[in-house]
Amino acid sequence: MTLEGSLLTVVVLGIATALYAYLGFPMIAALLGAVCPRARALVDRRRSRRPVTVIISAFNEEATIAQKIRNVLESDYPREHLDVLVVSDASTDRTNDIVRSLESESVRLLAQPERHGKSIGLNHAIADARGDLVVFTDANATFAPETIPKLVRHFVDPAVGLATGYTRYVTRGSRDVARVTNVYTSLERMIKTAESRWGCCVGADGAVFAIRRRLFRPLRDDDINDFVIPLDVIAQGAECVFAVDASCSEPTGNSVTSEFRRQARITNRTLRALWRHVSLLNVFRYGLFSFFLFSHKIVRFLVPVLLTASLIALAVLAALAAPWVVVIAGLSAGGIAWAAWKRTPALASWSIIGRPMKMFSIAITMHAAALQGWWHFLTGHRDVVWQHDRQESGIRNQESGLVQS
């Protein structure tokens, strides 16, 4: 094959992978969901009274933890059957004191003396959980009153081992970040709805999901819990479903930079999880779940790498054909990127142009973040704890791996 032929193959491969991940697979998933031979009818629509432990992960959340505890206790669920357990990862602010002031029969504090990250905190919390069902959430996630009962009612089906809801992201800082994030989560909801019809939901939402306590398996300190826990549930022969009407709200990062760090961390930890659970790709043992896992996660995470290679190959092809075209295209792209980044008044006033450019620049930033996550994975970098940028009432908090995206 000639050099031009090889470069063209790379270009086609990158574009085809992106189209399959974001267009082809969602369509196939929707079709599979529509032809599922067994509709999921086993849902308990009565007022459930099953004991539930709600585990709240927190680090230096003095600005939000009291509100979060009240939010859980005000759920449309019998108070006597709620067990609220706050896992504090060696908080250095007033988080522990606030939780202690609210301690009661249904509110407890598990304070880790040293920072170990969210996954280790969950291992300790499960050992102290009282309910047969456990709901996982974060300190900055706000439940709707019906969120917990709408998660719990799916467990009337003995085959269900995990039920996940979804997060609606609200603006806190960059409004464009919230828009891009919500577009992505809308696609995720559509895919998860289809996967759920087969009991094969790939991954959970770390801010709002529930599991049968007996199916929990200890996590490694660098595990991404909302992906590894569902994988472990599937490996044990249980099903993972999507509670389409169970949601919470959560603010996005204050800036594109914070979202960059978040996406890089998610990519690194997800790739590590996939590597350790490669056996789940055995279609002869796990059937349709293997297809969903490959298409939903592996192909999705290959897109940044292959699309970058595709763009490089396309630039080389253009350079071989007409070098001056590459120079002009590079200068034009640089100018557009700079304008979108700066958001000059003239550009911002033309919202029909400025907004799409800003959204495009955020998408490119997230693409670069995924590449950094790949680099960390390949070089053996482990993300166990991290720092967030949430600022409430002028207080800048620092976070361990406890707040999972």
C-alpha positions in Angstrom: 0.0 0.0 0.0 1.3 3.5 -0.9 1.9 6.2 1.7 -1.2 8.0 0.5 -3.3 4.9 0.8 -2.1 4.2 4.3 -2.8 7.8 5.4 -6.3 7.6 3.8 -7.0 4.4 5.7 -6.1 6.1 9.0 -8.4 9.0 8.1 -11.3 6.8 7.3 -10.7 4.6 10.4 -10.8 7.6 12.7 -13.9 9.1 11.2 -15.7 5.8 11.1 -14.9 5.1 14.7 -16.3 8.5 15.8 -19.5 8.0 13.7 -20.0 4.5 15.1 -19.5 5.7 18.7 -21.8 8.7 18.6 -24.3 7.7 15.8 -24.1 4.1 14.8 -24.0 2.4 18.2 -26.8 4.6 19.7 -29.0 3.6 16.8 -28.2 -0.1 17.2 -28.7 0.1 20.9 -32.1 1.7 20.4 -33.1 -1.0 17.9 -32.0 -3.7 20.3 -34.0 -2.1 23.1 -37.1 -1.9 20.9 -37.0 -5.6 20.0 -36.2 -6.8 23.5 -38.3 -10.0 24.0 -38.9 -9.3 27.7 -40.1 -5.9 28.8 -39.1 -5.0 32.4 -42.4 -5.1 34.1 -41.3 -6.1 37.6 -41.3 -2.7 39.3 -42.8 -2.2 42.7 -44.9 1.0 42.5 -46.1 0.8 46.1 -44.6 2.8 48.9 -41.6 0.6 49.6 -40.5 0.1 53.2 -37.2 -1.7 52.6 -34.3 -0.6 54.8 -31.9 1.6 52.8 -28.5 2.9 53.7 -27.6 6.2 51.9 -23.8 6.6 51.7 -22.7 10.2 51.2 -19.1 10.7 50.1 -17.5 14.0 51.3 -14.2 15.8 51.8 -14.2 19.4 53.1 -17.9 19.9 52.3 -18.8 22.3 55.2 -20.7 24.5 52.8 -23.0 21.7 51.5 -23.1 18.7 53.9 -25.9 19.9 56.2 -28.1 20.7 53.2 -27.3 17.4 51.6 -28.2 15.4 54.8 -31.5 17.3 55.0 -32.1 16.7 51.3 -31.8 12.9 51.9 -34.0 12.9 55.0 -36.7 14.9 53.2 -37.0 12.2 50.6 -40.4 10.6 49.9 -39.3 7.6 51.8 -40.1 6.4 55.4 -37.7 8.1 57.7 -37.5 5.0 60.0 -36.2 3.0 57.1 -33.4 5.4 56.1 -29.9 5.0 57.4 -27.7 8.0 56.3 -23.9 7.3 56.5 -21.5 10.2 55.8 -18.0 9.1 54.8 -15.5 11.9 55.5 -12.1 11.4 53.9 -10.0 13.1 56.6 -11.8 16.4 56.2 -9.9 19.4 57.6 -12.7 21.9 57.7 -16.0 21.8 59.8 -17.5 18.9 57.8 -17.1 16.3 60.6 -18.4 18.7 63.3 -21.5 19.6 61.2 -22.3 15.9 60.7 -21.8 15.1 64.4 -24.2 17.9 65.3 -26.8 16.2 63.1 -26.1 12.7 64.3 -29.2 10.7 65.3 -30.5 7.2 64.9 -30.6 7.7 61.2 -27.6 9.9 60.6 -24.0 8.6 61.3 -20.5 9.8 60.6 -17.6 7.5 59.4 -14.5 9.7 59.6 -11.3 8.4 58.0 -8.3 9.6 59.9 -6.2 9.7 56.7 -7.0 10.5 53.1 -7.5 7.4 51.0 -9.9 8.5 48.3 -13.5 7.6 47.6 -13.1 3.9 46.8 -11.5 3.0 50.1 -14.1 5.1 51.9 -16.9 3.1 50.2 -15.2 -0.2 51.3 -15.3 1.0 54.9 -18.9 2.3 54.6 -20.3 -0.9 53.2 -19.1 -2.7 56.3 -21.1 -0.3 58.5 -24.2 -0.2 56.3 -27.5 -1.4 57.9 -29.7 -1.7 54.9 -29.9 -4.6 52.4 -30.0 -1.9 49.7 -27.3 0.9 49.5 -27.7 4.2 47.7 -24.5 6.0 46.7 -24.4 9.7 46.3 -22.1 12.8 46.6 -22.2 15.8 48.9 -22.9 18.2 46.1 -25.7 16.2 44.5 -29.3 17.2 45.2 -32.0 14.5 45.1 -35.5 15.0 44.0 -38.0 13.8 46.7 -38.9 10.7 44.7 -35.3 9.7 43.7 -34.7 7.1 46.4 -38.1 5.3 46.1 -37.8 5.3 42.3 -34.4 3.6 42.6 -35.5 1.1 45.3 -38.7 0.0 43.5 -36.6 -1.8 40.8 -35.3 -4.3 43.4 -38.6 -6.1 43.6 -37.2 -8.0 40.6 -34.8 -10.5 42.2 -32.6 -10.5 39.0 -31.8 -6.8 39.5 -28.5 -6.2 41.4 -28.0 -2.5 40.6 -30.2 0.5 39.5 -28.8 3.8 38.4 -30.4 7.2 37.9 -28.8 10.2 36.2 -27.6 13.7 36.9 -28.9 17.0 35.5 -26.0 19.5 35.4 -26.7 23.0 36.4 -24.6 26.1 35.8 -22.0 27.2 38.2 -19.3 29.1 36.4 -19.3 28.3 32.7 -22.8 28.0 31.3 -21.4 26.5 28.1 -19.8 23.7 30.1 -23.2 22.8 31.5 -24.7 22.8 28.0 -22.0 20.5 26.5 -22.2 18.2 29.5 -26.0 17.9 29.3 -25.9 17.1 25.6 -23.5 14.3 26.4 -25.7 13.0 29.3 -28.8 13.1 27.1 -27.1 10.7 24.7 -26.0 8.5 27.6 -29.6 8.3 28.9 -30.8 7.1 25.6 -28.2 4.4 25.4 -28.7 3.3 29.0 -32.4 3.1 28.5 -31.9 0.6 25.7 -29.2 -1.4 27.5 -31.5 -1.5 30.6 -34.1 -3.4 28.7 -31.7 -6.3 28.6 -30.4 -5.8 32.1 -27.0 -4.8 30.6 -26.6 -1.2 31.7 -23.0 -0.3 31.3 -21.8 1.9 34.1 -23.7 3.9 36.7 -24.0 7.6 37.7 -21.8 8.0 40.7 -24.0 10.6 42.3 -27.2 8.5 42.2 -27.2 4.7 42.1 -28.3 1.8 44.3 -27.0 -1.8 44.8 -27.8 -4.9 46.8 -25.3 -4.8 49.6 -24.4 -8.4 49.2 -23.2 -7.8 45.7 -20.6 -5.2 46.6 -17.0 -6.3 46.1 -14.1 -4.4 47.7 -12.7 -1.7 45.5 -9.1 -0.8 44.8 -8.0 2.6 45.8 -7.7 3.8 42.1 -11.0 2.2 41.0 -13.7 4.4 39.4 -16.5 3.1 41.6 -19.5 3.9 39.4 -18.0 1.8 36.6 -16.3 -1.0 38.5 -19.3 -1.7 40.8 -21.7 -2.4 37.9 -19.0 -4.5 36.2 -18.7 -6.6 39.4 -22.5 -6.9 39.6 -22.7 -8.2 36.0 -19.8 -10.6 36.7 -21.8 -12.1 39.5 -24.7 -12.9 37.2 -27.1 -10.0 38.3 -28.6 -7.3 36.2 -28.0 -3.6 36.0 -30.9 -1.4 35.1 -31.5 2.3 34.4 -34.1 4.1 36.5 -35.1 6.6 33.9 -37.2 8.7 36.3 -34.6 8.8 39.2 -32.4 11.9 39.0 -30.4 14.4 40.9 -28.9 17.8 40.1 -25.3 18.8 40.4 -23.3 21.9 39.5 -20.6 21.6 36.8 -17.0 22.8 37.4 -16.3 26.5 37.8 -14.3 26.5 34.6 -13.3 24.5 31.5 -10.0 23.8 33.2 -11.7 22.0 36.1 -13.7 19.9 33.6 -10.5 19.1 31.8 -8.9 17.6 35.0 -12.1 15.7 35.7 -12.3 14.2 32.2 -8.6 13.2 32.2 -9.1 11.5 35.5 -12.2 9.7 34.4 -10.5 8.5 31.2 -7.4 7.1 33.1 -9.5 5.3 35.7 -12.0 3.9 33.2 -9.2 2.5 31.0 -7.6 0.8 34.1 -11.0 -0.7 35.0 -11.5 -2.0 31.4 -8.0 -3.5 31.4 -8.7 -5.4 34.7 -12.2 -6.6 33.5 -11.3 -7.6 30.0 -12.8 -11.0 30.7 -16.3 -9.4 30.5 -15.7 -9.0 26.7 -16.2 -12.8 26.4 -19.4 -12.8 24.4 -19.8 -16.6 24.9 -20.2 -16.0 28.6 -21.6 -12.6 29.0 -23.6 -12.4 25.7 -25.0 -9.0 24.7 -23.3 -7.2 27.7 -20.0 -7.8 26.0 -21.2 -6.1 22.9 -22.6 -3.1 24.9 -19.4 -2.9 26.9 -17.2 -2.9 23.8 -19.3 -0.4 21.9 -20.2 1.9 24.8 -16.9 2.2 26.5 -14.0 0.8 24.5 -14.9 2.3 21.1 -15.9 5.5 22.8 -12.5 5.9 24.5 -10.7 5.0 21.3 -12.3 7.9 19.5 -9.9 10.7 20.8 -6.9 8.6 19.8 -8.0 7.5 16.4 -9.6 10.8 15.5 -6.3 12.6 16.4 -4.4 10.2 14.3 -7.0 10.8 11.5 -6.5 14.6 11.7 -2.7 14.2 11.6 -2.9 11.9 8.6 -5.3 14.3 6.8 -2.8 17.2 7.4 0.0 15.1 6.0 -2.1 14.2 2.9 -2.9 17.9 2.4 0.8 18.8 2.8 1.8 16.3 0.2 -0.8 17.7 -2.2 -0.6 21.4 -1.5 1.6 22.7 1.3 0.2 26.2 1.2 -3.3 24.8 2.0 -2.0 23.4 5.3 -0.5 26.8 6.2 -3.7 28.7 5.5 -5.8 26.1 7.3 -3.5 26.1 10.3 -3.6 29.9 10.6 -7.4 29.9 10.2 -7.9 27.2 12.8 -5.6 29.0 15.2 -7.5 32.2 14.8 -10.8 30.6 15.3 -9.6 28.8 18.4 -8.1 32.0 19.8 -11.3 34.0 19.2 -13.4 31.3 20.8 -11.1 31.1 23.8 -11.0 34.9 24.3 -14.7 35.3 23.5 -14.1 38.9 22.2 -17.1 41.2 22.5 -17.7 41.3 18.8 -17.8 37.5 18.6 -19.9 37.2 21.7 -22.5 39.6 20.3 -22.9 37.3 17.3 -24.4 34.5 19.4 -25.3 32.5 16.3 -21.5 32.3 15.6 -19.9 32.8 19.0 -21.9 30.2 20.9 -21.2 27.3 18.5 -17.5 28.3 18.4 -17.4 28.3 22.2 -19.1 24.9 22.4 -16.7 23.6 19.8 -13.7 24.8 21.8 -15.0 23.1 24.9 -15.4 19.8 23.0 -11.8 20.1 21.7 -10.7 20.7 25.3 -12.5 17.6 26.5 -10.9 15.7 23.5 -7.4 16.8 24.7 -8.3 15.8 28.3 -9.1 12.3 27.1 -5.8 12.1 25.4 -4.1 13.1 28.7 -6.0 10.4 30.4 -4.7 7.9 27.9 -1.2 9.1 28.5 -1.6 8.7 32.2 -2.9 5.2 31.7 -0.1 4.1 29.4 2.6 5.6 31.7 1.2 4.0 34.8 -0.1 7.2 36.6 -2.7 6.4 39.2 -5.4 8.8 40.2 -6.5 8.0 43.8 -7.2 11.5 45.3 -7.9 14.7 43.6 -8.8 18.4 44.2 -12.0 20.1 43.2 -12.5 23.8 42.7 -15.9 24.3 44.3 -16.1 27.6 46.1 -19.0 28.3 48.4 -19.3 31.5 50.4 -15.7 32.5 49.5 -14.3 29.2 50.9 -12.0 27.3 48.6 -12.2 23.6 49.3 -9.9 20.8 48.4 -11.1 17.4 47.6 -9.9 13.9 47.7 -11.1 11.2 45.3 -14.3 11.1 47.3 -16.3 13.2 45.0 -16.8 11.0 42.0 -18.0 12.4 38.7 
